[in-house]
Amino acid sequence: MDHQSARLRAPIIVDALQFNKPERARFLEWQKGRVGCVHVTLAIWESARETLSAIGEWNRLLENNADLIALATTADEIEAIAASGRTAIVYGFQDTSPFEDDIELIEIFHKLGVRIAQLTYNVQNRIASGCWEPDENGVSQFFGRNVIAEMNRLGMLIDVSHCTERSSRDAIEYSSRPIAITHANPSAFVGTDIELNRRNKSTELIKRLAERNGVLGLSMYPKIMRDGSNCTLETFTEMVAWTVETIGVDAVGIGTDFYDGWPVSEIKWWRAGRWARESAVPIKGFSSWPDWFKSPVDFPALIEALEKRGFSSEEVAKIAGGNWVRLFRESFSPLQ
């Protein structure tokens, strides 16, 4: 059976966050794993100028790998690209640093194809507070609220995966449209005995996210999973089931936070950027991915495990990617 035929018969798989070194080897993994859409990271600490270069590099990758990937800026484009046997690429930021202090840059990046932006990555910025900061710090009352309103107006999905609880709650309430947690896990299920325990989200928060029609992307990133690299597939599907029971099947998706191709030195850029010489959280190197998810090639096995867990075909289709497609359809078009 060819990849296109398999995709037409299987649910669309959407990975709501990956940050790989972009190269053809990764795109081939997506095809083999029948991944229909990936939200890719263009920037973490990059300035507007640096991010423009990143977009230029991705545009060349799209041109040179058109048999495997294509840029999507709407849900219809995602579905069409996936149906063609390729992977739809959604451009996104893991921080609002590319907007700098200029609200007009949001529209410029939207016109260049960016459809998702996380308000902040771990630390305090002009817009919101990250998870390494005090929990009571939230969205800034002037610039932050204006950025949220502008993202709502244009059709750029708000992500709060690395934000404090307060910033995440603020974003849910201030946004006129549903928002996303593209890659995080429920603290109540995972517990705090993990390397990055401040990254996960409270039950109260994810329930409110679901009430406002947002989606939570569950992640197999070892540093935020129960048992880390030793997390079993059974435990992961148990977390999926727990989350579905807690917030409803319409609010649950997958956001692996998968990365590959980077040297270990890259972690320091992710953790410290230019704003510090050392990470606020000790750098322990890359953690091994669990045996059942060594790369996106393993997505079909995850889908099969969800079916064996007892989820119906309709529920599996929603968790695998249908909920993300629904949210993207609601979020990527300008407000009328």
GIPE-V92359 format. One record per pair of residues at least 12 apart in sequence whose C-alpha atoms are under 8 Angstrom apart, sorted by sequence separation. I is the first residue (numbers start at 0). J is the second residue. D is the distance in Angstrom with one decimal. If there is no record, write none. Layout:
i = (I I)
j = (J J)
d = (D D)
This chain:
i = (41 68 126 127 239 41 126 157 186 302 125 185 186 187 183 184 185 186 187 267 69 71 126 127 183 184 185 186 219 266 67 68 69 70 71 72 125 126 183 185 302 67 68 69 70 71 125 126 266 66 67 68 69 70 159 160 266 14 17 19 68 70 126 158 159 160 185 12 13 15 16 17 18 92 95 156 157 158 159 160 263 12 13 14 15 16 17 18 90 91 94 95 156 157 158 159 160 217 263 11 12 13 14 15 16 17 89 90 91 92 93 94 95 96 147 151 156 158 160 11 12 13 14 16 89 90 91 92 93 94 95 151 199 11 89 90 91 92 93 94 100 151 198 89 91 93 94 137 147 148 6 93 136 137 138 147 148 195 196 2 5 135 137 138 194 195 2 134 135 136 137 144 179 193 194 133 134 135 136 137 178 193 2 95 130 132 134 138 177 184 193 129 130 131 137 138 183 184 193 129 130 178 180 181 182 183 184 192 193 128 129 130 177 178 179 180 181 182 183 184 189 193 217 127 128 176 177 178 179 180 181 182 183 189 190 214 215 216 217 218 219 220 21 162 164 168 171 177 178 179 180 181 182 189 214 215 216 217 218 219 220 30 129 161 164 167 171 179 188 209 213 214 215 216 217 218 219 220 257 22 128 160 209 212 214 215 216 217 218 219 116 118 127 168 184 206 216 27 72 114 115 116 117 118 119 121 164 171 183 184 206 209 23 26 36 71 72 114 115 116 117 118 120 121 205 209 26 35 70 72 113 114 115 116 117 119 120 35 102 115 117 119 202 102 105 109 117 118 35 36 105 109 35 109 34 35 50 102 106 35 37 39 41 42 43 47 48 35 36 37 38 39 40 41 42 43 44 46 47 188 33 35 36 37 38 39 40 41 42 43 45 46 47 34 35 36 37 38 39 40 41 42 43 44 45 46 47 36 38 40 43 44 46 188 30 42 30 42 30 29 185 228 231 228 230 231 232 26 228 229 231 228 229 227 222 221 252 253 131 221 248 251 252 253 11 130 221 251 252 253 130 220 221 236 249 252 219 232 236 248 249 11 219 248 252 182 183 233 251 252 181 182 232 236 250 181 182 219 249 182 6 7 6 43 6 3 3 4 3 2 214 214 214 213 212 131 177 177 176 16 15 16 15 156 156 155 156 154 155 154 155 153 154 151 153 154 153 154 152 153 151 152 151 15 114 44 43 44 44 15 17 15 16 17 18 19 20 14 15 16 17 18 19 20 13 14 15 16 17 18 19 20 14 16 17 18 19 20 19 77 74 74 74 75 73 74 73 74 73 72 73 34 32 33 32 34 31 32 33 28 29 30 32 33 28 29 32 28 10 11 10 13 14 12 13 11 12 13 15 10 11 12 10 11 13 10 13)
j = (53 80 138 139 251 54 139 170 199 315 139 199 200 201 198 199 200 201 202 282 85 87 142 143 199 200 201 202 235 282 84 85 86 87 88 89 142 143 200 202 319 85 86 87 88 89 143 144 284 85 86 87 88 89 178 179 285 34 37 39 88 90 146 178 179 180 205 33 34 36 37 38 39 113 116 177 178 179 180 181 284 34 35 36 37 38 39 40 112 113 116 117 178 179 180 181 182 239 285 34 35 36 37 38 39 40 112 113 114 115 116 117 118 119 170 174 179 181 183 35 36 37 38 40 113 114 115 116 117 118 119 175 223 36 114 115 116 117 118 119 125 176 223 115 117 119 120 163 173 174 33 120 163 164 165 174 175 222 223 30 33 163 165 166 222 223 31 163 164 165 166 173 208 222 223 163 164 165 166 167 208 223 33 126 161 163 165 169 208 215 224 161 162 163 169 170 215 216 225 162 163 211 213 214 215 216 217 225 226 162 163 164 211 212 213 214 215 216 217 218 223 227 251 162 163 211 212 213 214 215 216 217 218 224 225 249 250 251 252 253 254 255 57 198 200 204 207 213 214 215 216 217 218 225 250 251 252 253 254 255 256 67 166 198 201 204 208 216 225 246 250 251 252 253 254 255 256 257 294 60 166 198 247 250 252 253 254 255 256 257 155 157 166 207 223 245 255 67 112 154 155 156 157 158 159 161 204 211 223 224 246 249 64 67 77 112 113 155 156 157 158 159 161 162 246 250 68 77 112 114 155 156 157 158 159 161 162 78 145 158 160 162 245 146 149 153 161 162 80 81 150 154 81 155 81 82 97 149 153 84 86 88 90 91 92 96 97 85 86 87 88 89 90 91 92 93 94 96 97 238 84 86 87 88 89 90 91 92 93 94 96 97 98 86 87 88 89 90 91 92 93 94 95 96 97 98 99 89 91 93 96 97 99 241 84 96 85 97 86 86 242 286 289 287 289 290 291 86 288 289 291 289 290 289 286 286 317 318 197 287 314 317 318 319 78 197 288 318 319 320 198 288 289 304 317 320 288 301 305 317 318 81 289 318 322 253 254 304 322 323 253 254 304 308 322 254 255 292 322 256 81 82 82 120 84 82 83 84 84 84 322 323 326 326 326 279 326 330 330 181 181 182 182 327 330 330 331 330 331 331 332 331 332 330 332 333 333 334 333 334 333 334 334 216 331 269 269 272 273 252 254 253 254 255 256 257 258 253 254 255 256 257 258 259 253 254 255 256 257 258 259 260 255 257 258 259 260 261 261 324 324 325 327 328 327 328 328 331 331 331 332 295 295 296 296 298 296 297 298 294 295 296 298 299 295 296 299 296 315 316 316 319 320 319 320 319 320 321 323 319 320 321 320 321 323 321 324)
d = (6.2 7.9 5.8 5.7 7.8 7.0 5.4 7.9 5.2 7.1 6.9 5.7 5.3 6.6 6.7 5.0 5.1 5.5 6.6 7.4 7.3 5.6 6.0 6.3 5.3 6.3 6.0 7.2 7.6 7.4 7.6 5.3 6.5 5.7 5.6 6.6 6.9 4.0 6.9 6.5 7.1 4.8 4.8 5.2 4.7 5.6 6.9 7.7 7.3 6.9 6.2 5.8 5.9 6.3 7.9 7.7 8.0 7.4 6.9 7.9 6.7 7.8 7.5 6.2 6.6 4.7 7.7 7.0 6.3 8.0 6.6 6.3 5.9 7.9 6.5 8.0 5.1 4.8 5.4 6.0 6.2 5.0 5.9 6.3 6.0 4.9 5.4 5.4 6.4 5.5 6.5 6.4 6.2 6.1 5.4 7.7 5.8 7.5 6.6 7.2 5.1 4.7 4.9 5.0 6.0 6.7 7.9 4.7 5.9 6.4 6.1 5.0 5.5 8.0 7.5 6.9 7.2 6.4 6.0 5.6 6.5 5.9 6.5 7.3 7.2 5.9 4.5 4.6 4.8 5.5 6.0 6.7 6.9 7.9 6.7 6.7 5.5 6.0 7.4 4.4 7.7 6.4 7.0 7.8 8.0 6.8 5.1 7.0 7.3 6.7 6.4 6.0 7.0 7.9 7.7 6.2 7.6 5.7 6.4 7.2 7.7 7.7 4.8 5.0 5.3 5.8 7.4 5.5 7.7 6.0 3.8 6.9 7.7 6.1 6.9 7.5 6.0 5.7 6.6 7.6 7.4 6.2 7.0 7.8 5.7 7.0 6.1 6.1 7.8 8.0 7.2 5.7 4.9 7.6 6.5 7.0 7.2 7.6 7.1 4.0 4.3 8.0 7.9 7.4 7.0 6.2 5.3 7.9 7.5 5.8 5.1 7.6 5.7 7.8 5.4 6.4 5.9 4.8 5.6 6.2 7.6 6.9 7.3 7.4 5.9 8.0 5.5 5.0 5.2 4.8 4.6 5.8 5.7 6.0 6.9 7.5 6.1 6.2 6.2 6.3 8.0 6.2 7.9 7.9 7.1 6.6 7.8 4.8 7.2 6.2 6.1 7.7 5.5 4.6 4.3 5.2 4.6 4.8 5.1 5.3 5.9 7.0 7.7 6.0 7.7 7.7 6.6 8.0 7.7 6.0 6.1 5.6 5.9 4.2 5.4 4.3 7.3 6.6 7.6 7.6 6.0 7.4 7.5 6.8 6.6 7.5 4.3 6.8 6.3 7.9 7.0 7.0 6.0 8.0 6.9 7.3 7.6 7.2 6.0 7.0 5.3 6.4 5.9 6.4 7.4 5.3 7.2 7.4 7.4 7.2 5.4 7.9 7.1 6.3 6.6 7.8 7.7 4.6 4.6 5.6 4.2 6.1 5.3 6.3 7.0 5.4 7.0 7.5 7.9 6.7 7.3 6.1 6.1 5.8 5.5 6.6 6.8 7.8 7.9 6.8 7.0 6.2 7.9 6.6 7.4 7.3 7.7 7.3 7.4 6.9 7.1 8.0 4.5 7.1 7.8 7.9 6.4 7.7 6.9 7.7 7.0 6.8 6.7 7.6 6.4 7.3 7.8 6.6 5.1 6.3 6.0 6.1 6.7 5.9 5.0 5.0 6.7 5.8 4.1 6.7 7.9 4.6 4.4 5.3 4.6 5.6 5.3 5.5 6.1 5.2 6.2 4.7 6.3 6.2 6.0 5.9 6.2 6.1 5.9 5.4 7.8 6.9 7.9 5.8 6.1 7.6 6.8 7.3 6.4 6.4 7.2 7.7 6.8 7.6 7.3 7.9 6.6 7.4 6.9 6.9 7.4 6.6 7.2 5.6 6.4 7.9 6.3 7.7 5.6 6.0 7.4 4.9 7.9 7.9 7.1 6.3 7.2 6.8 7.0 7.2 6.7 7.7 4.5 6.6 7.9 5.9 6.2 5.6 6.1 7.4 6.2 7.1 7.3 7.1 6.7 6.3 7.7 7.6 6.3 7.3 7.7 7.2 7.8 7.1 6.4 7.4 7.5 7.9 6.9 6.7 7.7 4.6 7.6 7.0 6.7 5.5 6.5 7.9 6.0 6.2 7.4 6.2 6.5 6.9 6.7 6.6 6.1 8.0 4.3 5.9 7.1 7.1 7.4 7.1 8.0 7.6 7.5 7.4 7.1 6.2 5.4 6.4 7.0 7.6 5.7 6.4 6.8 5.4 5.7 4.3 8.0 7.8 4.7 7.8 6.9 4.6 4.5 6.9 5.6 6.6 7.5 5.1 7.0 6.5 6.4 7.9 7.1 6.1 7.7 7.9 7.4 6.3 5.0 6.5 6.6 6.9 7.3 5.7 4.3 6.1 4.7 6.2 4.3 6.2 7.1 5.0 7.2 5.1 4.9 4.9 4.8 5.1 6.4 7.3 6.0 7.6 6.3 6.0 7.3 7.8 5.9 7.7 5.8 7.7 7.1 4.9 6.6 7.7 6.0 7.0 7.4 7.4 5.5 7.7 3.9 7.5 5.5 6.0 7.5 7.3 5.8 7.9 5.5 7.4 6.0 6.4 6.2 5.3 7.6 7.0 4.9 6.3 7.4 4.9 4.4 6.6 4.7 7.8 7.5 6.8 5.5 7.8 7.3 6.8 6.9 7.7 7.9)
